Amino acid sequence: MAGRTPFTNVDPATAAEAQRQGSDPHELDRTMEIMLLHIYANLPHFPVYDCRLRPALTDSGDVDRISSLPHELLRDIVSRLPVKDAARTAILSSCWSTIWRSTPLVLNDTHLLPKGHRWPLTPANSPAITAAVSRILEEHPGPIDCVRLICTNMNSYRTQLARWLQLLAAKGVKDLVLINRPWPRDLSLPATVFSITTLTSLYLGHWKLPDTDVLRGASFPHLRELGICCIFMKHGDFDSLVSRSPVLEILNILGCVEGLRIRLVSQSLRCVQISLSSMEDIAVVKAPLLERLIMYRSLSSQARGLCTRVSILDAPKLHVFGYLEPGLVLKIRDTIIMPGIKMSPSIMLTSVKILSLDVRFGVLNDVNRVPPFLRCFPNAQRLHIMSKRCEEPTDNLTLKFWEEPGPIINVMLRINTMSIREFRGEPGEVSFLEYFFRSARVLRTVVVAMANPEFAPFSTDDAHSKANKCYKNMASNACNMLVLGSNGPAGGDLWEFKHGTDFSFHDPFSIAEVKC
């Protein structure tokens, strides 16, 4: 243990228990820090610029031009500064003395860290940051636009946390991020959070939700975006939160590992994203405005012998759907989609235009489900494939395998854009490309993104040559193919919620593709 850094997340009791079980608590601490950083990377954009306010000077002398601007504009300037700099504007001149107090508060506790601080956080930072947060929330009269609290081990400061939430509720906070620095990971979230009716955006991380009775009393009449990250909860808690958020448009779930069941009934939801979570059942019961359903690496429940079930009952505007893994159980209305199933209009989702699949091309059980999955979305125009690495391929499928079931309508007549990521030139991948290129008559754009050979040894030249050979047999005369290399992590970069929630981008999967 010599030379190791102190624990930043694991408490002494957890560290001792890990050692008794033969585990290295430092590795546990490091894993938790990585998960926290992933949570931070998925938080919404914070509306502050890292800059300092300086008076505008003329060539002839120190003439303060900014102070003569309208107070409304000055408040807008101050609201965009880190909180320390915003408070310091009072010393610029007498007319600034009341600007900060009359400006809606925007507080990010990372701006209170000591100068030159580097991650990860250490327990030594907590007292000063906690004291500064308390002082700011007490002194600022409100209203409060945006507060992001991610630096504090809340278990050590429960009294301060309770007071913060009282002040946030009283001063009408709109945008709140509340991430606990674990341990304990199952610290109960104070019930006060569920009485803040002014919230428009709420992100929670590393908490245990309170009793169901508390959730039943919650009311979020203005909440449009909800992020749930590494939260301990019971079946039905999600449903309760969604039902009490009548204008909720975005629901993001990250790192929940309890094998959750979600039953979506919402007249307002537009985007649901589930990342790195163990899900038993996702049922879209009635979501008339749902446009995007994105599930990224959400099948860890299989390790416990469970298969994730995804049921689509009523989602007439569903436009973007993925990442579908052949290991999941897909149910459309009353029918489970299985190999060999007879297609009918009742089991087709005609609204889906953008589809993403995860496939292990060396495993027959995986590949067998690809044709019926594709047939369920006859109007899909864009197809994105993630080729998942298979340590010991059991089947090398040929072109004949893909041709035998007969033509697939969307492949032949609809799909104009296709990408395959983590390509290594393996036989199963090549036979799929060969089939697709020979069948797709309206294909215009193909992107083949190689895997990083440092993590998955293969010949990039050989893989490039195989892709080009398939390209020469195109059914489409107007298709362009781009082959990209990669120096990224194995499996590609982790999914970030910003890809799915930015509705200005028509195809969120293409963003992730370009990043590789």
N, C-alpha and C positions, 0 to 999 in steps of 0.2 A: 504493500500500500504506500510505500515511501514515494514522495513526490507527487501524489495524487492531489487534486484540488478538493477543497471541502465540498460537502454535499450542498447542492442548491435547491433540491426538491424533496429528497427523502428525509423523513424525520428519524431520530435515533432508534425508536422502537421498530420501525419498518426495516432499517438497516440491520439491526441485530437479528430480526427474524429471518431476513434474507441470508445472512451468514450461517445461521443455524441450519438452513435448508440447503446449504452448499452453493449459494449464488453470490455473485459479487455485487454488493449494493451500489458500487460506483457505476457498474454497467446499467443497473436499474435507474440510477439517477440520470445517466446520460440518455437513456431511452426516453425518459419522461421529458427531458429538456428538448429533445428532437421533436416530440409530439407537441410541446408548447410552441416551439418555433413554427411548426406547421399550422397550428391554430392562428398564431399571429399573422402568418402570411395570407390567411383566408378571411381576415377581418375586413370590413368595408373601408373604403378610402376615407382618410381623416382629413377634414377641410382646413389644414393649416400648412403654411409655407415656412420652411426653415430659413428665415431671413430676419434682418434687424431693421427697424424703422430709423431713418436718418432724415433730418430736415433738408429741404431742397435749397441750395445756395445759389446766388447769382455770382457773376464774375466780380462784382463790385463790393461784395461783403457777405456777412452771415445773415442773410435775410431769410426768415422762416416763411416759406411759401405754403407749406402743408397745413399749418395751423389755421389758415384763413379758409380752408375748404369747409363745406357744409358738415355739420356734426354727423349727419347720417352716413356720409362718405367716410368720415374719420372712424366711426364705429365699425364700418365694414373693413377698414384697414386693420384695426386692432384685432378684430375677430379672426383674422388670418395669420396672426403671429403666435408662436409658441407662448404658453401661458406666462413664463417668466418675463419674456420680452414685452408681452402685452401689458403686464402690471408695471413695468419700468417706464412705459411711455409717459407716466404721470410727471416725470422729472424733466421732460422736454421743455415744457412751458406751462404757464398757469392755466391756459385753456384746455390742456390735456388732463387736468387733475380729476375731472369727473367722467372722462370718456370711458375709461376701462370699466368703472362701476356701472355705467349705463349701457355697456355693450353685453349682449347675451354671452354667457360664459362658454368657452370652448376649452376643455381641459383634457390633456393627455399626460398621464403621470410619468411616461418615459421622458418627457421634457424636463422633469424635475431631477433626473439622475445627475450625479456629479459630472463635471466636464471631463471628457476623455474616457468615460466609462465604456467598457466593452462587455458584450454578452458572454457567458450567461450571468444573470443576476446573482448576487450573493446575499445571504441574510443580513449582512452589515448595512445594506442599502435601505432596508425596510423602515427603520425608525424615522429617518429623515424624510423619506418620501411620504410616509403615513402622516407625519406631523404637518407637512406642507399641504397635502390634500385636505386635511381637516381645516387648516387655517383658511385656505382659499374658499372652500365651500361655506364656511361660516361667514366670511367677510363679504363675499360677493352677494348682492341683493337678488340676483336673478334678473330675468329668466335664464335658464340653462339650456343651451342648444345641444351640446355634445360633450359627453364625458367618457373617457376610456381609462379604466383602472385594471392594469394587468401586472403590476410589479409587486403586489403585496401578498404575503402568506396570510390569508384572511383568518385562518384559525387562531393566529397569534394576536389578532386585532379585532375581535368580534365586537367589542364595545364601540370602537371607532366605525366599523362597518355599519352597525345598526344606526348610528347617528348620520352617517353619510346618506344612507337610503332615506331616512326621514327628510333630510334637507333636499335631496334630489326630487322626492315626491312633492314637497311643499313648493319648490321653485320650478316645477314643471319641466323636468328634463325630457328631451325629445329622443335623443340618440344615446343609448347606453351600452357599453361593453364592460362586462364584469367577469374577469378571468382570475380564478384563484390560483396561487402558486402552491401546488400540493407539497407535502402531504398534510392531513389525510385527504384522500381523493374523494371520499364520500361525505365531505362536510355539507351539512344541510343548508340550503339556500334560504336566507331569511324571507319570511312571508311578505314583508313590506314590498318586495319587488313586484308582487302581483296586485298591488294597489296603486301603481303608478299609471294612471290612465292617460297620461299625455304622450306616452312613448310612440314613436313612429318606427324605430329600429331597436332591436334588442338582441345582443349576443351574450351567451352565458357559457362559461367553460370551467370544467372540473368542479362540479357541484353534485349534490344529491337533491333532487326535487322534493319539496315537502309533501305532506300527506295529501291525498286526493281531495279532501274537503277544502283545502286551501286553494287548489287549482280550480275547483268548482266555483269558488268565489271570485276568481280573477276576472278582470275586464280590461281588454285592450282595444278600445273602439277606434284608435287611430293607427294601430300597429300594421306596418306594411312589409317589414322584413324581420324574420326571426332566425337566429343562428343558435343551434344546440350542439355543443362541442364537449365530448367526453363527460357526458352527464349520466348519472345513475337514476333510472326511472322505472316505473312499473308500466305494464301494458295498459293502454288507455290514456296515459298522460299526454302523449302527443295529440291524440284526438281531442282531449279536453282543451289544450292550449289553442289549437286551430279553431275549434268551435267558438271560442271566446275572442277571436280576432276576426271580425266580420269583413275587414278590408285587406287582410293579409294577402300579399302577392308573391312573396319569396320565402321559401322554407329551406334552410340549409342544415344538414346534419353531418357531423364529423366525429369519428372516433368513438362511437357508442358501441359497446361490445357485449351487451346483455341479451342479444337475440330478440330484438324488438319486433313488435307488430304494429303496423300503422294502417289506419283506415281513414282515407282522405275523403272528407265530405266538405266542400268549400265552394262558395259561389264566386270567390275572388282570386284563388291561387293561380299564378301564371307559371311559376318555376319551382320545381322540387329537385334538390340535389342531395344525394346521400353518398358520403365518401368514407372509405376505410372503416366501415361499420358492419356489425353482425346483425343481419336482418332475417327474421323468420318469415314475415309476411308483409307485403306491401300491396294494399288493395286500394285502387283508385275507384271509389264507389260512385261518386258524383262530383265532377270537377269541370264544369262547362267552359271555364276559361283557361284551363291548364294547357300550356304550350310546350313546356320542356320537362321531361322526366329523365334525370341523369343519375345513374348509379355507378360509382367508381370503386372497384375492388371491394364490393360489399357482400362477399360470399364466405366470410371467415367462419360462419356458423357450420359450414360443412365439416370442419374439424371435429365438431361434436355430433356428427351424423345427421345434421339437419340440412335441408335444401331450402334456399330462399325461394319463396313463392311470390310471383308478381302477377297480380290480377288487374286487368283493365276492363271495367264494366261500363263506365260512362265518361268519356273524355273526348268530345267531338272536335276539339281544336288542337289535340296533341300533334305537334309538328316535329319535335326533336326527341328522339328516344335512344338511349344507350347508357352505359355500355352493356349490352346483352351478352351474358355468358351462357354457353350451352349447358352448363351445369345447373342453371336455375330452372325452375318450373314456371313456364309462361302460360297464363290462362287468359283468354280473351272471351269476355262475357261468360258463357257457361261451359267453354270447351278448353281442355288442356291441349296445348300444341305439342304433338309428338311426331317422330318420324313415321312417314307413311300415311299421315292423316289426310282425309279427303277434304279439299278446300271448298269453302262456301262463303258467300258474302257475310254471313254472321260472324265469322272468325277472322275477318280482315279489318285492319285499321287503315282506312283510306286517307286519313288526314296526315299521316306521318310522311314527311318529305326527306328527313335527314335521319339516318340510322347508323348506329355504331355497334359492332360485334367484337367480342374477345373470343379468339379461337386458338386451340392447340391443334395444329394441323397434323400432328403425329399421333393423335388419339381418335380412333374411329367413333367412339361414343360422342365426342365433341362435334366432329365434322358432320355426323349423321343429322344433327339438329339444325345445321346451317340452312339447307334448302327449305324446310318448312318455316323457319323463322323468316327467311326472305319472302316467301309466298304470302305471309301474313300482312305484308306492307306493300301492296301492289303499286302504289304511287310514289314510292321512295325514289328520289332523284339523286341523292348523295349517299354513298356508302363508305364508311370508314371501318377498317379492319385493324385490330390490334392482334398481331401474331404472338401468342404467349409461348414462351420457351418450354419445351418438354424435355426433361432430363434424359428419359429413355423412351424414344418414340416406339410405339408398338405397331404402327401401321403406316406404310408408305403408299398413299392413295394416288391413283393415276387419273388421267383425264377421263377415262371411261367411267369412273365413279361419279363424276359430276354430270356426265351426259345421260346416264341411264334413267334418272327420274323424269326426264323430259324438260322442256323449256320453262324458264322462270320469267314471267312477264316483265317485272321491273328491271331485271338484268338486260333483257333484250331491248325493251322499248322505252324505259324511263330513266335509268341511271346515267347521268352525264358527267358525274365526278366521282372518282374512287381513290381511296388512299389505303395503303397497307404500311403499318408501322412495325418496327422491330424485325424487319425482313432479314433473313440469313441465307436465303437460297436453298432451303431444305426441300426435299421432294414434294411434300404435301403443299407447301406454299407455292411452288412452281406449277404444280398441276392445277391449283385453283386459279392462278394468274392466267395460265394458258386457256382454261375454260372461259374465264371471264372476258378476256380479250377477244376470243373467237365469237362470243355470244353477244356482246354489248354493241348494239348498232348505233346508239346515239352518244356514245362516250366521247367526251371532249377533253377531259383533264384527268391524268393519273399521277399520283405522287407515291413513289416507293421510298420510304425512309428506312435506311439500314439500322440494324442494331449496332451498339458500340462493341467492336471486336475485343475490347479489353475485358468485357464482362461475359461475352458469349463468343469464344474463339471460333472464327470461320474466315474464309477467304472472301474479302470484300470484292476483289476483282472477279472471282468466280460467280458470286451472287449478282454482281452488276451484269455480267455476261448473260446469265440465265434470264434476268429480267428483260434485257434487250432482245433476246431470242424470242420470248413470248410476245413482245411488242411488235415484232415483224409480222405476226399473224393476226393483226387487228381486223375486226369486222368493220370498225368505223374508219372512214378515210380522213377524218378531221380531228384526230386525237393527238394530244401532246403528252409526253411522259417526262417527268422530272424525277431523277434519282438523287436522294440526299444522303450524305454521310451523317454520323452522329458521334459526338464526344460526351454525350449526356449519360445519366445513370442507367443502370439496367432496368428495362421495362419502360423507359422514358420518364420524363418529369412527372411529378405528382400533379394530379388535377387540382386546379384552384377555382374557387367558387366564382371569381370575377368573370371567368369565361362564360359561364352559364347565365349570369345575371345581367350581362350587357346585351340588351335586346337590339342594340344598333348593329351587332354582328349577326348576320343571318345564320351562320353555321358555326356554333361554338367549338365543335370538334376540330375544325380546320385550324383554329388558333393553337390548340395543343399540338397539332401536327407540325405547324411551322416552327414552334419552339424547339422541336427536336433537332 
